[in-house]
Amino acid sequence: MPNEHLPMIRIESVEPGIVKPNEPFKATWSLNVAADDQPRQLQLTFLTDDARLLLCDHLTDETPVEKTLQVSPGQKLSKSTMLHLRLRKGLRNEDSRDGSGAPLTLHARITSTPNGVSVSPGFDIEVAELAKRTATKVFI
């Protein structure tokens, strides 16, 4: 449940439509700050739901991808961030055999102390030449 005192973050688009590992892609995002909010500094972090992949800042190669934003009451931002994906070290046999891709969900998270965390709705993208995740098996 989003925190009503934090700005709303949303990923608007990802280009290109099919993302390839180690190649740059652009995530366009928007941020809306409530008019009754206060000026403050926020931490923006991009996340993925696939533990096999590291999401990296394309300019610095750093992971996790974090940006510091200074916001004002009523402010509306729309920006783009260049990212790329890398397979985690030590993973093998994650290439798809037929060249097809795997789905992945991209999220943006806003963190502000002491108020907490707000996470964007997921934005679904396709990762080329990546094996689809196997179903998780739970043994009881």
C-alpha positions, 0 to 999 in steps of 0.5 A: 500500500503506497504511503500517502505522504510520499510522491507517486512514482510510475514507470511510463515506458521502456525503449526498446520494447525487447531488452537485451542483456548488456545493452542499454535501454531507456526507462522513462518515469514520472514523479508527482509530489502532492501540493501539501507535501514538504521540500525534501530529498528522496532516494529513487531506486530501480529494481527487477523481480528476476534474481538472475539479473542485475539492473545496472546504471548504464553510465556508471555500471553501478548496481543497484541503480540509485538516484537522489532527487530534491523535490518541492511541493506540487512538483511534477517530474518526467525523466529518463534513466539509461539502464542495462541488465547483466546476468549474475556471476556464476549463473549458467544455462540461462540462455533460451534454447530457441532465442525467445525471451523471458518476462521481467517486471521493472519497479521504481522505489522511492525512499524517504526518511522518516516517512518510508517507502513507495513502490511504483506499479510494475512495468512488464518488459521482455528480456531477449534470449533469456530462459523463462524462469522455472516454476518455484517448487516448495517442499513441505 
